[in-house]
Amino acid sequence: MKDHDERKSLWQVTQTELTNGFYENDNFVYCLICNETFTKGEIFQHNNHLYDAYKMMKIHNEDKHGSMLDYLLNMNPNFLGISSTQQSILKLMAEGKSDKEISEVKGISCSTVRNHRYKLHEYEKQAKLFLAAMDLFKKKEDFMKSEEPSSQFYDAHKTATMIDDRYNVTVEEKKKMIARYLDQNGCIKQFPAKEKGKIVILREIASNFSPGIHYSEVEVNNVLKKIYSDFPYIRRLLIEYGFLERTDSCSEYWIKE
């Protein structure tokens, strides 16, 4: 269905949509985290109450994901542009803890906590100006028709375990890598040696699994066997690069959200 082909990634939504945790088109409301969908105009029953698509999406987000703030604060801190220390302190601030309580939890002085508060406040101001500048730049870029396909980047998946220049891949480069390393059936012709190629190919392989479904190790192996002979290696990389998650016993695997 065309409407579902228009689903957005985390990087494509507006600031308001990111804050709300959902986006919409003419017919559907989509969860930004897991792409759960509710049809506009329909009424949904939940705990003996009836709700429209928007209210049902709010209930879904609270029940399944807690809050958008929790979700964002638990992402790789590099996505937020802060250090892991700043992320941990920001989490404590979000819990409503005072500077004294945070200093006790982190084993640092209250003045250090205040310094972190100040830096985070400065980051917020800088981010607002930067977003405004980029918005104006993109409008100018659209007007000038200057953006080339070679300059459009293939964004990192939102569950990436590391963020560095290995994600410096354009959409054009991604297409060439897929054509080079995968056949028409999505099977690996040759597994790439370079990190950029590995990430692109692993991301394609991960698309064989559906979000929200838990797979046994046998089921995962059966899928991967059809793609590459050394399927245990691919399975390990899918975990290592943040595409799949598993239980400690390795009895269940699922798409990492």
Order of alpha helices (4+ residues) and beta strands (2+ residues): alpha-alpha-beta-beta-beta-beta-beta-alpha-alpha-alpha-alpha-alpha-alpha-alpha-alpha-alpha-alpha-beta-beta
